[in-house]
Amino acid sequence: MNTDDLKQLIQDGLSAQQAGSQVAAKATDEILNDATHPALKQALEQGNATAKEWAARIERAIAEVGGGDKQTNEILEAHYEVSKQIRAKATTDAVRDLGIIASGQLALHYWIASFGTVAAYAASAGFTQTEQELKASVQDAKQADEQHTDIAKQILAAE
């Protein structure tokens, strides 16, 4: 494959991640305010800190690959809108918390796929720092996903 074409894919992927990171930052305080389960609130606070690290990693990756065009992330924008609807329809705190977890896990799987794909492309193109940082972000997202599953089980067991 043409190296310039691959580099463009990496730049586009990172730009989408950067835009998604901005959507996540906009949503996190609102979602945190809606959560009631203590372990979920703690996980969301931890997730906020992790998301800031992801944003810094994305910035460093964009610098390594020579920049990228600004764009929107319609996937995460739409996901955010759906998560608002799920939270608004919840009839109990437990249902709202489970909705937050379900929406959060969908977002985490987006990040796992996005970070993993761009990391693989970066490895192929020789962008070692970007590859390593995005692989670290994949691991962060997988750990958060497992944590959210455990919290959902706790909430379900209490009901």
C-alpha positions as CSV (number, residue, x, y, z in Angstrom):
1,M,0.0,0.0,0.0
2,N,1.1,3.5,-0.7
3,T,2.7,4.9,2.5
4,D,1.0,8.3,1.9
5,D,-2.4,6.6,1.7
6,L,-1.8,4.7,4.9
7,K,-0.6,7.9,6.6
8,Q,-3.8,9.6,5.5
9,L,-5.9,6.8,7.1
10,I,-4.0,7.2,10.3
11,Q,-4.4,11.0,10.3
12,D,-8.2,10.6,9.6
13,G,-8.5,8.0,12.4
14,L,-6.7,10.2,14.9
15,S,-8.8,13.2,13.9
16,A,-12.0,11.2,14.4
17,Q,-10.6,10.1,17.8
18,Q,-9.8,13.7,18.7
19,A,-13.4,14.8,17.8
20,G,-14.8,11.8,19.8
21,S,-12.7,12.8,22.8
22,Q,-14.3,16.2,22.7
23,V,-17.8,14.6,22.6
24,A,-16.9,12.5,25.6
25,A,-15.6,15.5,27.6
26,K,-18.9,17.2,26.9
27,A,-20.9,14.2,28.1
28,T,-19.0,13.1,31.1
29,D,-20.1,15.6,33.7
30,E,-23.7,15.2,32.7
31,I,-23.5,11.4,32.9
32,L,-21.7,11.5,36.2
33,N,-24.4,13.7,37.7
34,D,-27.1,11.2,36.6
35,A,-25.3,8.1,38.1
36,T,-26.3,7.1,41.6
37,H,-24.5,3.8,42.4
38,P,-21.3,4.6,44.3
39,A,-19.1,2.2,42.4
40,L,-20.4,3.5,39.1
41,K,-19.8,7.1,40.1
42,Q,-16.2,6.1,41.1
43,A,-15.7,4.3,37.8
44,L,-17.0,7.3,35.8
45,E,-14.7,9.6,37.7
46,Q,-11.8,7.3,37.0
47,G,-13.0,7.2,33.3
48,N,-12.8,11.0,33.2
49,A,-9.2,10.9,34.2
50,T,-8.4,8.1,31.7
51,A,-10.2,10.1,28.9
52,K,-7.9,13.0,29.6
53,E,-4.9,10.8,29.2
54,W,-6.4,9.4,25.9
55,A,-6.8,13.0,24.7
56,A,-3.2,13.7,25.4
57,R,-2.1,10.5,23.7
58,I,-4.1,11.4,20.6
59,E,-2.5,14.8,20.6
60,R,1.0,13.3,20.7
61,A,0.0,10.8,18.0
62,I,-1.3,13.6,15.8
63,A,2.0,15.4,16.2
64,E,4.0,12.2,15.4
65,V,2.1,11.6,12.1
66,G,2.3,15.2,11.0
67,G,-1.1,16.6,11.9
68,G,-4.6,16.0,10.8
69,D,-7.7,17.8,9.7
70,K,-10.3,18.8,12.2
71,Q,-13.5,16.9,11.9
72,T,-16.6,15.8,13.8
73,N,-17.3,12.4,15.1
74,E,-20.9,11.7,14.1
75,I,-20.8,8.2,15.6
76,L,-20.1,9.4,19.1
77,E,-22.4,12.4,18.7
78,A,-25.2,10.0,17.9
79,H,-24.2,7.7,20.7
80,Y,-24.3,10.6,23.1
81,E,-27.8,11.5,22.0
82,V,-29.0,7.9,22.5
83,S,-27.4,7.8,26.0
84,K,-29.4,11.0,26.9
85,Q,-32.6,9.3,25.8
86,I,-31.9,6.1,27.7
87,R,-31.2,8.1,30.9
88,A,-34.3,10.3,30.4
89,K,-36.5,7.2,30.1
90,A,-35.2,5.4,33.1
91,T,-37.9,4.9,35.8
92,T,-35.6,4.1,38.6
93,D,-32.0,4.9,39.7
94,A,-31.0,1.3,39.1
95,V,-32.4,1.3,35.6
96,R,-30.7,4.6,34.9
97,D,-27.4,3.3,36.2
98,L,-27.7,0.1,34.1
99,G,-28.5,2.3,31.0
100,I,-25.4,4.4,31.8
101,I,-23.3,1.2,31.9
102,A,-24.8,-0.1,28.7
103,S,-24.1,3.1,26.9
104,G,-20.7,3.4,28.4
105,Q,-19.8,-0.1,27.3
106,L,-20.9,0.6,23.7
107,A,-18.7,3.7,23.7
108,L,-15.8,1.7,25.2
109,H,-16.1,-0.9,22.4
110,Y,-16.0,2.0,19.8
111,W,-12.7,3.1,21.4
112,I,-11.3,-0.4,21.5
113,A,-12.0,-0.8,17.8
114,S,-10.8,2.7,16.9
115,F,-7.6,2.6,18.9
116,G,-6.8,-0.9,17.9
117,T,-7.3,-0.3,14.2
118,V,-5.3,2.9,14.1
119,A,-2.5,1.3,16.3
120,A,-2.2,-1.5,13.7
121,Y,-2.0,1.0,10.8
122,A,0.6,3.0,12.8
123,A,2.7,-0.1,13.3
124,S,2.6,-0.8,9.6
125,A,3.6,2.8,8.8
126,G,6.4,2.8,11.4
127,F,4.8,5.3,13.9
128,T,6.0,3.4,16.9
129,Q,5.0,6.0,19.6
130,T,1.5,6.2,18.2
131,E,1.2,2.4,18.0
132,Q,2.3,2.0,21.7
133,E,0.1,4.8,23.0
134,L,-3.0,3.6,21.2
135,K,-2.3,0.0,22.3
136,A,-2.2,1.3,25.9
137,S,-5.5,3.0,25.3
138,V,-7.0,-0.2,24.1
139,Q,-5.9,-1.9,27.4
140,D,-7.4,1.0,29.4
141,A,-10.7,0.6,27.6
142,K,-10.8,-3.2,28.0
143,Q,-10.2,-2.8,31.8
144,A,-13.0,-0.2,32.0
145,D,-15.3,-2.5,30.1
146,E,-14.7,-5.3,32.6
147,Q,-15.2,-2.9,35.5
148,H,-18.5,-1.7,34.1
149,T,-19.6,-5.4,33.7
150,D,-18.8,-6.1,37.3
151,I,-20.7,-3.0,38.5
152,A,-23.7,-4.0,36.4
153,K,-23.7,-7.4,38.0
154,Q,-23.6,-5.8,41.4
155,I,-26.6,-3.6,40.6
156,L,-28.6,-6.5,39.2
157,A,-27.8,-8.7,42.2
158,A,-29.1,-5.9,44.5
159,E,-32.4,-5.7,42.7
